Amino acid sequence: MTTIRHGIPTERIRAAEERRGNASNVNVGPSERFVTGVGGAAIIAYGIDRGGLGGAALALLGGTLAYRAINGHCSVYERLGVTTAGKRRTESGQSVHRGVLVRSSFTINRSPEDCYTFWHDFENLPRFMKHLTAVHKIDETHSRWTVTPPVGSPVTWDAEIVTDKRNELIAWRSLERADVANAGSVRFQPAPGNRGTEVSVEINYEAPAGMVGRSLSWLLGQSAQGKIEDDLRRFKQVMETGEVATVDGQTSCRSRR
């Protein structure tokens, strides 16, 4: 006999729960889900601001992207037999994702336009992101990133800008088959009380396997959060003073948020 819970047959609820718990139902990788979610949220906001039928259509599209990011499932991928989930098996046979997601925010005493303009030129990033050796611009939306681990050879990947709202938001992701799958976004919002700009960063790295993964363990380990926060402190120093302060001959030079 079919029983009802909250007006829905329990068989349907159980099937939905099983689908949510079935790792094989997730065929969109964490980096792609992160970027899709950021892009979806940006499109929703733009659609609401625009208004009218066109705005409603954009908001609906953004909602579809956001749902795809949350659900982690793409029906088109399923029909094609494609997955970007990047999963591996533990010894127990359980599927897990290899990834590090860090978030951090700082208030910087410069305008959103100034902060956006500096960050948008990705070749500036190694000035304050110490884990980056170089970023070279390929065209208006593509760039080549290089990191040099303490041990091992330099690792390079190509990335693309996927969302670009002037003076507000930049989101990027690595291209397919990158040794280090990653995605990130930086948002620039006016700080309360005319105190400058609130800069909020989210970066997701998916740890690669093999020698590359082991050589980058310093970047992808538990200290990743601290590294990103240190990067933002240096970004604050560059934007406010034009240079990164050093600790040579000083007891402390940590910037305040």
Secondary structure, DSSP 8 states (H G I E B T S, - for coil): ---EETTEEHHHHHHHHHHHH-GGG--S-HHHHHHHHHHHHHHHHHHHHH-HHHHHHHHHHHHHHHHHHHH---HHHHHHT-----EEE-TT--EEE--EEEEEEEEESS-HHHHHHHHHSGGGGGGT-TT-SEEEE-SSSEEEEEE--SSS--EEEEEEEEEEETTTEEEEEE-TT-SSEEEEEEEEEE-GGG--EEEEEEEEEE---HHHHHHTHHHHSTTHHHHHHHHHHHHHHHHHHSS----TT-S------
